[in-house]
Amino acid sequence: MAQSFWFRAAAIIGGLLLALCLALGGAIAFGTAAPPRHIMQPRKLDLTDLPPISRYMARDGTALAYRFYPGSGNQIAVLIHGSATESSVMNAAAKTLQGAGASVYAPDLRGHGSSGRRGDIAYIGQLDDDLADLVATIRSQHPRARLTLIGFSAGGAFTIRVAGGRYGALFDRFIVIDPAIVYPSPIARPNAGGWATPNVPRIVGLMILNRLGIHAFDGLPAIVFAIPPGNPRLTRVYSFRLAMNLNSGDTAGALERTKKPMTLIAGAADDQFYADRYAPLLKPAKPDLTVELVPGLDHVDMIMKPAALSALRRTFETLTR
């Protein structure tokens, strides 16, 4: 009798585990997202005086791309672009910082532009290692410089990650512009205002596998972007591991661990995130975080409109005094 009971119990548990495995496998294999409902309209960017691509060597032997804007003092700004784009979109911001005397390094993050395999990286955390390798290159040329890490959108979320991580000590201060604090977050508008469509079932399934130490499927597509046609330098799809490396899931923890100065600037009319929620949701984790909203500007305006660029320069000059 007892043997029969345990046999039935084992069969039930085995069946439940099989059902869970099948559900998890189905989510990973078939949980893809529909294409974006609309394509974002292209914006006219300032590409005048755009520096050529230079290269630095990452620890895995890959030559990664960056653009260099020489300055006149001992201040260095490392400028991180947003999702699906690359360094040229930050040209106006880079020239603004150059005008404030900074030397600016604007990399193409691995998986974007001219750096590495488009839309993918080798492991979660590789972007952090790449940034540390770029700083080592910078230090070889500017050994006594003061470094500011500045990130826009997904680059802003990445900047928060770095500030609270093992490489935060490489920088003296941080500026985040419209940081992409994504799901689960009350800051993000649905699908970032239509810009990014996540493959939610697949992402959840892969996160579960990651918790179990399984990373064999991390290269599967996870996010599709509504990029405008006709620009081959944009990246339409992210792998799971690239998306997670730019993820802001531990934003509060990263901010709590960040002891160096940080300022957040955002467009008050941001169409991808609820800008008025940045301060009440983020300042409890970092009470000395300064938040400035620029009236009338949307998400992309913050890297191209004069009012946004003025706010960036003023913020940079205030932090570097």
VEXTI-200907 format. One record per atom (N, C-alpha, C): x, y, z. Coordinates in steps of 0.02 Angstrom, whole numbers, plus 50000, padded with zeros to 5 digits. Example, Ala and Ser with C-alpha at 12.3 -4.5 7.8 and 13.67 -1.06 7.14 Angstrom:
506604971650390
506154977550390
506604983550390
506424988850354
506844994750357
506455000250394
//
This chain:
500414993950000
500005000050000
500435006350000
500925006550047
501365012350051
501775013149987
501995007349962
502395007549899
501985010349842
501345008349839
500895010849787
500795018349793
500715020749856
500625027949867
501235031949841
501825029749861
502425033349840
502525032949765
502335027449735
502385026849662
501935031949628
501305032449653
500845037349624
501085044549635
501345045849695
501595052549710
502175054349664
502635049549654
503205050849610
502975051949538
502455048249517
502205049149449
501885056049441
501515058249492
501205064949489
501735070349486
502245069849531
502775074849532
503155074849466
503295068749440
503635068349376
503235071449320
502575070249322
502145073349271
502145080949275
502115083549337
502125090849346
502785093749321
503345090349338
503995092849315
504035092649239
503765087349209
503775086849136
503355092549106
502765093849136
502345099249110
502695105949116
503045107049173
503405113349182
503965113949131
504325108549120
504875108649071
504605110049001
504035106948984
503745108148919
503505115348912
503205118048966
502985125048964
503575129748957
504105128348995
504705132448992
505025132148923
505075125948896
505355125148829
504935128648777
504275128248783
503835131648735
503905139048738
503965141748800
504045149048807
504695151348774
505225147448783
505875149448754
505875148548678
505595143048656
505615141548584
505135145748543
504535146948570
504005150048531
503775156748558
504055158848615
503825165148645
504125171248614
504075171848549
504345177548514
503835183248512
504085189248500
503645195048499
503415196548427
502835199548422
502605201948357
503035207848336
503095209148271
503465214948249
503155221348277
503555226648287
503275232948311
502695235248267
502185238148299
501595240248262
501725246148216
502205250248234
502385255848191
503135256948194
503395260048144
504115261348140
504235268648160
504725269648204
504885276348225
505125280548165
504915286648162
505125291148109
505845293248120
506255293448066
506945295448075
506995302748096
507505304348135
507625311148158
508265313648125
508275319948109
508865322948077
509385324448130
509945321048127
510475321748176
511025326348150
511375329448196
511955333548179
512565328948172
512775327848110
513365323748097
513955327748071
513915334348078
514475338548056
515085337348101
515665337448070
516305336448106
516325329848144
515985324748118
515985318248151
516675315048145
517005313348201
517675310248196
517635303348165
518175301048135
518185294248107
518205289148164
518065282948146
518105277448194
518835276048212
518965275448277
519605272848302
519465266148334
519995262648353
519905255848382
520325255148446
520045251348493
520435249148551
520335241648558
520815238448592
520805231248597
520475229048662
519945225048656
519625222248715
519995216048738
519845213748798
520215208148827
520145201548790
519605201048749
519525194848710
519855195248642
520225200748630
520575201548566
520175204948512
519565207048526
519145210548477
519315217948476
519405220648415
519525227848408
518845231348406
518695235248457
518055238648463
518115245948443
517565248648420
517565255348390
517395260848440
517695266648429
517505272648466
517685278848424
517395284448443
517565290848412
517865295248466
518375299148447
518735303348495
518675310648476
518495314748526
518435321948519
518945325148566
519505327648541
520025330248587
519805336648621
519975337248685
519805343248724
520435346948745
520335351648791
520875356148809
521095355548882
520765351448921
520935350948992
521045343849014
520945342649079
521065335949107
520415332349122
519855334649092
519215331349102
519065326749042
518875320549057
518695315649006
517955313949015
517585313848961
516895311448961
516855305148918
516585299848945
516455293748907
515695293648895
515505293748832
514805295048813
514505288748783
513985286048815
513685279648796
513015280748761
512945278048700
512335278948660
511765274548687
511175275448657
510585271748678
510485265348638
509925262048649
509785255648618
509725256148542
509975251048508
509915250048436
510315254948394
510675259648426
511025264748388
511785263748394
512165268948385
512895268648391
513155275648402
513815276448403
514125282548428
513955288848389
513815288348324
513705294348285
513095298348307
512595294948338
511995298448360
512155303048419
512735302148451
512925306248508
513375312048488
513425313348422
513895318348398
513765325248427
513135327448427
512985334048453
513155334548527
512985329448565
513145329448637
513905329348648
514265325448608
514995325148614
515305331948599
515075335248547
515355341848531
515185347048585
514605346248615
514415350748670
514905349948729
515055343848746
515535342548801
516245344648781
516415343648718
517065346048694
517105353548700
516555357048687
516545364248695
516635366548766
516485362048814
516585363548885
517295361648907
517715359748859
518415358248873
518575350848882
518085346548880
518205339348892
518465335948829
518875330948840
519025326148787
518495320648792
518195318848736
517625314348736
517785307948698
517635302348730
517675295748698
516955293148692
516745291848631
516065289248618
516125282448584
516055277048622
516125270348592
515495267948557
515585263548508
515045259148485
515045253248533
514545252648575
514515246748618
514535240348577
514855235248604
514875228848569
514165226648552
514085224048490
513425222248466
513085227848427
513415233548421
513135239448387
513645242348339
513395245648287
513835249448243
514415245248217
515025247448231
515625244248205
515975239848257
515625238048310
515925234148364
515615227148370
515985222148351
515785215248363
515215212948319
514895207548342
514345204248306
513695208048320
513365210248267
512785214648275
512235211248316
512005214748369
511445212548409
511605207248460
512245205748472
512405200348519
513075201648552
513175198548609
513805198448645
513935191248667
514495190048699
514665183148717
514375181048784
514275185848830
514025184248897
513775190548930
513315189748977
513055195449014
513615198149058
513765204549049
514325207649084
514905209349038
514875207148975
515425208648929
515465216148914
514895219648912
514915226848901
515285230348957
515205227949018
515565230849075
516315229949067
516515223849048
517225222449037
517505226648980
517115227448926
517335231648870
517455238848892
516995241348934
517075248248958
517705248949000
517845244049043
518455244249082
519075244149038
519045240348983
519605240148936
519685246848900
519125250148885
519175256848855
519485261748904
519295261348968
519585265849018
520345264649023
520555258449019
521275257049021
521625260348962
521315260248903
521595263748845
521625271248857
521085273948885
521065281148900
521605282948950
521685279049001
522185280449053
522895280449026
523005276348974
523685276248945
523845282848911
523325286548890
523425292948857
523305298848905
522915297848956
522725303249002
522785300649074
523395299649099
523475296149163
523185299949223
523145306549219
522905310449277
522225313749266
521885311649214
521245314749198
520695312449246
520175316549250
519575314949289
519045312449240
518725306849256
518265303549209
517535304249230
517115306149182
516395306349191
516075301449143
515665296949168
515295292349125
514595295249114
514415295949051
513775298949032
513405294148985
512785292549001
512415287848960
511725290448944
511505289248882
510835291148859
510395285048852
509785285348878
509265280148870
509525273348896
509575268248853
509865261948877
510575262948902
510935267648871
511595269348895
511565272448964
511015275948980
510925278649047
510815273249099
510395268249081
510285262549126
510945258749136
511325257949082
511985254649086
512455258649131
512425265249127
512845269549169
512675268449243
512035267849260
511835266449329
512105259649350
512045254749306
512315248049321
513065248449336
513435251949294
514155252449303
514315256249368
513945261649381
514085265649440
514025261549504
513555256849506
513455252749565
513795246049562
514215244949511
514545238549501
515295238749515
515635233549493
516345232849510
516795237849475
516535241049421
516945245949386
516745253249402
516305254149450
516105260949467
516675265349490
517175262349522
517745266149548
518185269049492
518085266849430
518485269549374
518285276649357
517705278849381
517435285449361
517355289849423
517385296349410
517325301249464
516615303749474
516205303149422
515515305649426
515125302749368
514455303649371
514015300549321
513455305349302
513275305249238
512695308949213
512275304049173
511625303649188
511175299249151
510635303649118
510515302349054
510045306149014
509465301548994
508865303149016
508285298849000
508435291449011
508675289449069
508865282349077
508285277649065
508415272349028
507895267549009
507785262549066
507415264649117
507255260249173
506655256149151
506785250149127
506265246249093
505935241349141
505515236949114
505105232449154
505535227949199
505285226349260
504665229049289
504795236049319
504475241049293
504605247849315
504005252249298
503765256149345
503225260849330
503465267049292
504125267449280
504395273049243
504295272149168
504315265849144
504285264549072
503565264749046
503475268148991
502835267748955
502785260948921
502185258548904
502125251948872
502565251348810
502985246148810
503455244948754
503875251148738
504045254948791
504445261048783
504145265548729
503495266548734
503155270848685
503125267948615
503215261348609
503215258148543
503895257048514
504415259348548
505105258748522
505365251548528
505215248148583
505505241648595
504955236548611
504965230948575
504475225548587
504845219548616
504755218248681
505115212548712
504755205948700
505145200548694
504865193748689
504785191148761
504255193348795
504195192348866
504215184948887
503825180448855
503875173348877
504575170548871
504915172148816
505595169648807
506065172648860
506005179148873
506435182348923
506335179148991
505715178049011
505575174949076
505865167949078
505755164049025
506025157249023
506785157049028
507115161548993
507845161648995
508105164249062
507735168749094
507935170849161
507905165049210
507405160849203
507355154849246
507945150249234
508105149049170
508675144749154
509325147849181
509395154349177
509995157649203
510065156549278
509485156749314
509505155449386
509745148349401
509635143849353
509855136949361
510565135849334
510875141349312
511555140949286
511605138749214
511055138949177
511035136749107
511035142849062
511545143549020
511615149448977
511655147648903
511505141348886
511595139048817
511145142548767
510595145448791
510115148548745
510105156148750
510605159048782
510615166348794
510695170448730
510895167148675
510975170648612
510325171348572
509775168648597
509145169248561
508895176448560
508535178448507
508265185348503
507775186648560
507805192748588
507375194348645
507005200848638
507265205648600
506935212148593
506985214348520
506445217048493
506425219848425
506295227348431
506685231248393
506615238548395
506275241248332
505905246548341
505535249648285
505985254548248
506535252048222
507015256648191
506755258848122
506895265048103
506695267448037
507105263947983
506825263147923
507195259747869
507745264147841
508205261047807
508705264747769
509325266647807
509425263947867
510035265347905
510345258747927
510835256347889
511125249747904
511535249647968
511675255447998
512065255548059
511645254348122
510975254348113
510545253048170
510465245448180
510305243548242
510255236548261
509525234948277
509215230548239
508495229348246
508315224548302
508745219648316
508585214348364
509155213448413
508975212548477
509465210948530
509385203748551
509945200448563
509925194048596
509745194948670
509555189448702
509395189748773
509985192448814
510585190048799
511155192048841
511335199448830
511255202048770
511375209148759
510835213248795
510215211148789
509675214748822
509785214848898
509985209248927
510085208848999
510695212949022
511195213548979
511785217548998
511605224949001
511095227048963
510865233948966
510255234649010
510055229349043
509455229349084
509555233349148
509015236349172
509045240449232
508675237149290
508675230549292
508285226949342
508475228349414
509115229849426
509345231249495
509515238549503
509105242849474
509245250049476
509305252649548
508825250849591
508835253249659
509475251049695
509655244649687
510265242249719
510885245649693
510915246749627
511495250049598
511545257249624
510975260749628
510995267549654
511205267749727
510965263149766
511155262949837
511905261849845
512205258049800
512925256649804
513355262249776
513035266949741
513405272349708
513525278049757
514155279249775
514315284549822
514565290949788
514705290549724
514955296349688
514385300549660
514525306849642
513985311349619
513655308749555
512995309549551
512615307649491
512055312649481
511975314649418
511425319149398
511025315849343
510365316449346
509915313949295
509575319849262
509605320049195
509235325049157
508785321349108
508185324049098
507695320749055
507235325849023
506945323948967
506445328148936
505785327548973
505495333148991
504865332949029
504305329848988
504355330148921
503845327248877
504085320648847
504495316948884
504755310548860
504185305948838
504245303348777
503715299048749
503855291648759
504415289848791
504575282948805
504555281248880
504655286248922
504665285348994
504275291049028
504015289749088
503665294849126
504185298849165
504385304449137
504945308249165
504795310749236
504165312349250
504005314949316
504065309649371
504165303449352
504235298049402
504955296549420
505435299449383
506135297949398
506305299849471
506165306049490
506375308349556
506045304449613
505375303849614
505075300249671
505265292949675
505425289749619
505585282649621
506325281149631
506765285749610
507485284449613
507835287749672
507605293549692
507945297149746
507935293449813
507415289549829
507465285649892
508075281049894
508285278549837
508875274149835
509525278149837
509505284349811
510105288649812
509875295849826
509805297649889
509525304149906
509885310149877
510545309549863
510905315249835
510865315449759
510465311149728
510365311349655
510025317849636
510315321549589
510015327649563
509625325949501
509005328349497
508565327049440
508335333649410
508435334349344
508215340349308
507795338249248
507205341049241
506785339849183
506805345949138
506925344749074
506965350249025
506275350948993
505945356649001
505255357348978
505175356348903
504635352948884
504435352548814
504805347648770
505305344148797
505715339748755
505535332448765
505545328648709
505415321548712
506065317648720
506015311048712
506595306648727
507195308248682
507105307948617
507665308948571
507885316248569
507435320948584
507625328048587
508225329048633
508295324748683
508795325748735
509515324748711
509605322348649
510285321948622
510365326348561
509875330848548
509935334848488
509685342048494
509225343548538
508945350248542
509385354848584
509425361348565
509865366048601
509735366348676
509105366248697
508955366548769
509245360548806
509205354748775
509475348648806
510235348948809
510535351148755
511265351448753
511515356748803
511155362148811
511345367148861
511305364248931
510775360248944
510705357049010
511275352149022
511475348448971
512025343748977
512675347448993
512815352848957
513435356548969
513425359549039
512875362549059
512825365549126
512925360349180
512615354449171
512695349149220
513415346749224
513725345849167
514415343549165
514885348649199
514795354949182
515225360149211
515115360749286
514505359949310
514365360149381
514705354349418
514665348449389
514955342549422
515715342649421
516015345949373
516745345649365
517095351749394
516735356149427
517075361949458
517515359849516
//
